[in-house]
Amino acid sequence: MSSIIQRLTEGCVNRDMRAEGSALLAKWEKTGLLEGLEGTRKKDSMARLLENQAKELLRESSTLATGDVEGFAAVAFPIVRRVFAGLIANDLVSVQPMSLPSGLIFFLDFTYSSNIGESATQASRLGNTADATIYGGDKVGSQVTGGVNLADEFGGDPRAGQVRGSGRGYAYASPSGSNVALTANLADGAVSALIRLDGDLSETQKTLMDHDPDLMAETASGLIIIDVARDHLASTSEDPDYGNLGAFSLRDIAAQTTSGNAVLAMINGAASVGTIGGIDELHQVHRLTRLVGSDSRGAPYQSGLTSQANAVRFYVVCDVGTDLTETTTAEVIGAALDADKITFPTQDAIDASSAVGAVVGDLFPLEANANIPEIDIKVDSIAAPTSPRSISRLIRLLSRHKPRSSRLSGPQS
């Protein structure tokens, strides 16, 4: 193998970029042009720019008279030193001078893989779609150069929203669980509020949606708030990860199931809901998912279930606000919800032990499970060509506008 590598790299020069950078810095420090710059990074950048200017002067000398180039050289380096050092970009973003006319900008990203274990695949998991970046936004790798939609994690409806106050993305590789069946009664599930997002919201309505700016900016949509009893999520074999509430997902909405949609039937059957045409009109707002129960602050903070029982509150946006009759009084869900219609990340169950300093682990969902979601590495690049300004062109331009006097004068009174 070593002989193959040697043949393929024959003639290649092993460059020591660190040594070259140190030599360049030492060279230009002798000129005094690096004095006053703070930090090694700014000095290294200035040394590279000065070196680029020197190379350009040498190239231009072959096409211009020697006197012209020498005259410009007297001011070229001070101009570079003064202009670049004063750029505010040096303090706001990463500035890296290029040593060649063209280069590459590399991007490293991590995406949700469609692979699970050895052979299984999936299109989405716990609200995260395959091939999407784990950092949120609708762009991957070099695509960020075209702008990122910060309000939309999936590149679809912006009301679905970026994760706020939860770690949905970090639940991707978690084991998952699902609900047991809900019956149509207030002990299992409730439509706790229906709100028309028409720009005219009461303080109670704003509190119910946590004063979310994206939702309050809507003018023609509706908001459906659903409470599901927590005891219909937890079981002896599953322990929901309530630290990752943003990953709790209404499966039919996430998959945009077009037939046999139990979630749509559950919502449509509520007393104050008209007829929502299809599942494509519904979008879960993951970022607002929260726990509710009994609360002394009043209705906006309380569960809509019987006796204000502990519940997980889901927020769903409906495209057509007129399909809803506004109410903040809890109504029973309109139809039973089958099992496995709500998915959520689960966690290992670690319990106290009677032995001093010991704990008991009695639930490890990923144990002996080969289907573990994967994360893929995404590396790509874009070209970064420069747009140099020819010194000869600049000199010719200056020669056409020679000042009549070398003395600069101010406005005359």
N, C-alpha and C positions, 0 to 999 in steps of 0.2 A: 504493500500500500504506500509506503514511504517513497519508493522509487517512482510510482505513478504521480504522486503529488509533486515530487521534484521536477519531473519532466513537464508537467502542466504549468508550473510556476517558473520555469527557466526564463531568465532575463528580467523577472520582476524584481523591483528594488524594495526591500523592506524599510519603509520609512518610519522613523521615530518621530511622531508628531509632537510629543512632549519636548524632545530635544530641539526640534526646529522652532517651536514656540518660544522656548527659553532663549535661543540664539537671536531670534527676531526682537525680542524684548530688550535684550542687552544692546543690540545694535542701535535701536532708536532712543534708548535712554541716554546714550552719549550725546545726542543732538539737543537734549534739553526740552524736546517737544512733549515729553510725557510728564513733565513736572506739573504738580497741582492736581493730577488725577488721583482719585481715591480708589483703592482696591485693585487687586490683580486683574480682575475681569475687565475693567475699563481700560487699564493699561494695555492688556493683550489685544483688545479690540482696536484701540488707537494705533498700536504698532502694526497690525495687519492692514489697516486703512492707509497708513503712511507708506507701507511697502507696496500696496497696490498702486498708489499714486506714483511712486518711483518707477515702477515697471511701465506704467502708461507714458511717463515722460520719456523713457528710453525708446519706447515704440514710436512715439510721435517725432522723436529726433531724426528718424530716418526719412520723414516726409516734409519736415519744416527746416527752415534755416536755423543754424545753431543759436544765433542770437535771440531769435524769437522764443525758443524753448527755455533758454537760460533765464531770459527775462521773466517768463511765467513761473519758472521753478522757484524764484525768490518769494513769490506770494502763494503758490499752490499749497505748500505744506502748512504754512500758518493758517490758511483758510480751512483746510481739513481739520486741523487741531481745534480751531475755534468753533466751527459749526457742529461737528460731531459731539464734542464734549458738552455742548449746551443743549442737546436734544433731550426733551423730557421723556422720550421713548426709552432711554436708558434706565429710567427709574420705574417705568410702568410695565414694560414687557421685556422678554429676552431678545437681545440684539446680538446677532452673530455675523460679523463681516465675512464675506466669502473670499477665498483665495483664488478662485477660478471664475471665468465668465458664466459658467452654468453649474448648478449643483442639484442635489436632491434633498427634499425634506421628508424624513421618515416618520411614520406614525405607528405607534404600538397601541393596540386595543385588545380588549377581551370580550368575547361574545358568548351568549348562551348557545350551547351545542344542541343539535337535534338528537344526538346520540344518548342513549341510556344503557350503560353496561355494554355488553358484547354485541347485541343485535337489535334491541328495541330502539324505536325512534319516537319522537313527539314533536308537535308543532308549537306547543306552548305549555307552560307549567307555572302554576301559582301566579298568574298574571304577567309572566315574562314570556316573550315570544322568541323562538329560535332565531339565531343569527343577528339578534339585536344586541347592542352594547350593554354591558352590565352597569355602566355609569349613567344610564338614562339618556334621554334625548332621542331624536329620530335619525341620527347619523352615526356611521361607523367609520373609524379610521380617518382617512383623508377626506371623507365626505364633509367633515366639520368645516372645511374651508368655504363651503357654500352656505354656511349659516346653520344654526341649530334651533329647533322649535322647543323652547324650554317648557312650554305648557303641555306638551304632548310626548309621552314616553314611547308610544308605539307607532307614531307616524300616521295615526288615524284621527279620531275625534279629539280635539284639544281639551274637551271637558273631562276626558278620562284622567288627564292631569299627571303631572310629575309627582313622584312620591314626596310627601312632606311629613316629617315626624314619624316615619316608620321605615322599615328596611325590607321592602318587598323584594328587591333584587337579591338581597343576601339570603333569601329563603329558597333560592332556586335549587340548591343542592340538598335541601332538607327533605326528610321523609314527609309524606303527606297523608292526610286523613280526610274524611268526609262525614257529612251529617247523617243522622238517622232520620226517618220519615217524620214530617210535621203534619199534624192534623189541623183542620181549619177551626181553630179556637184560640182565644187570646192567651192561653197558657203556653202555646207553642210559638205563635208568630203573630205579628201585628204590623199593619201599615200605620205607622205612628203619626205621619204628617204628609200632606200633599201641598206643594207650594208652586204657584205659577211664577216663573222667573221672568217677570215683565218689567223690571226696573223699579217697581213700586212695592217695596218690601217693608213689613213691619219690623220692629226691633226683635220681637219674638221669633219671627221667621229668620232674621239674620243670625240670631243666636243659635237656632237649630242647625244652620249650615256653617257654624263657626266663623261667621263673617268672611267666608271664602271670597276673595276678590274676583276670581274667574267666574264663579257662579253668580255673584251679584251683578256682574257686567252683562249677563245674558238678558235678552229682551223678548224672546219668543219661545222659551223652553219651559219645562216643568221639572220639579224635583220630587222624587218619591223616596220616603224614608221608611225603611223596613227594620223591625227588631226581631231577632231570632233567639229563642231561649238557649242559653249557654249549655244547659244540661242535655240539649239535643245535638251538641257538637262533641263534648267530652264523653269518653266511654272507658271501660276497663282496659281496652286495647289501644286507645289513642289519647294523647295528652296534647291538646292544641297549644301552639306557641303564641300566646297572647302578646308577646313582645314584637311580633311581626304581623300586626293586624292588617297592614296594607296588602298582605299576600292572601288574605281571605277573599275568595272569589266565587261569585255566582256563575256556575259553570256554563249554563245555557247562554248567558250574555257574553261571556268570554269567548265561547266557541261560535257565537252567532248561529245557534241551532235553529233551523228554519221549520222543523216539524216536530210535533210532540213536545212542545216547549212548556215544561212544567212551571218555570219561573214566570213566563208571560201569563200563563193561566192564573197563577197565584195573584199576580198584580191586577190583571183585568177583572178578576172577580170581586175585588174590594168595592164597597158600596159607592165611594166617591170617585172611582176611576171609570172613565167612559170606555171606549174601545180603542186600545193601542193597536195599530195596524199590524205591526210585526216586530220581531226581536231586534231588527236593525235600527229601530227607533230608540232603543235603550242602551245606555252606556254607564257602566259602574264607575263611580268616583272613588277609586281605591284609597286615595290619600286621606279621606275623611272617616274611614271605617274606625269605629271606637267601641269601647265597652260602656254600657249604661246600666243603671239599676235604680235603687231608691236614692233620692237626692233631695236634700232640704232646700235647695235653691229653686225648686219648682219644675213645672212641666217641661221646658226645653231641655232640661238635663236628665229627666227621668225616663225610665223604660216605659214603653207602652203596653207591656204585658200585664197580666193579672197580678195584682199586689206589687207592681213595679219589680217583678222578678228580674234577676240578672240576665242581660242579653247582649248580643253583638249587634251593633247598629250598622246597617248598610245604606249607602246613598246611591241612588240611581237617577240619572238624568233622562228625561223623556223629550224627544225632539219637538213634540207638539204640546205646548202648555195648555191649550184649550181642551185637551183630552182629560184634564183633571179639574175636579171641583175642590177648591182650596179648603183645607181643614187642618187643625192641629189637635184634633181629638182622635185618639187611637181607634182604628177599625180592625176587625179580624181579617186575616188574609183570606182572599177570595176562594182559594182552593188548597187542598192538601199538597204538600211538596214532597216528592219522592226522595228516598235516600240517595246519597251520592250526587246531589245537585249543588252542594256547597263544598268547595275544597279549601284546605288550609294546611299550613306547615305544622308538623308535630315536633315534639322534643322528647329527649330521653327523660324518663321519670326517675328522679333521684330522691329517695325517702330517707328519713331519719332512722337510725339504728339504735337498739338498746345498748350496744357496745360503745364504750367511750372512744371518741375520735373516729367512728366508722359511719359509713352511709350504706344504704342498700339501693342498688340499681335493679329495677324489676321490669323496665320497658326500654328496649333499644331497637327502634323500628328498622334501622338499616342493617342490623345484625343478620348475617347469612343472606343478604339481599344483593344480588349482582347488578340490579338495575339502579345504578347511582348516576344521576345527571352529571354531565361533563361541561367544562368551560373550555372554549377554543381560543387560541391566540391568533390575532389578526395583525399582520404587518404589511403595510403598503407604503407607497411614496408618491410624491408629485415632483415635477421638474420645477426648479427655481432659477430661471435665467435672469441675468442682470440686464439693465438698460444703460450702458455706459454713455456718458456724454464726451464726445471727442474734444480733446484739448485744442486741436488744430481748428475745429469749428468754432470753439469759444474765442480763440485768439483772432480768427478772422472777423468774428462778430464785434469784438472789442475795437479792432482796427478801423472799423467803419464809423465808430462813434468816439473818436479821439476828443478829449476835452480841450477846449481852447486855452485853458489855464490849468496848471497843476495845483493851484490853490483852490481849496473848496471854500465857497462863500455862502453865507446864509442869506435869508430874504432881505431885500433892500427896503429900507423905509422910505 
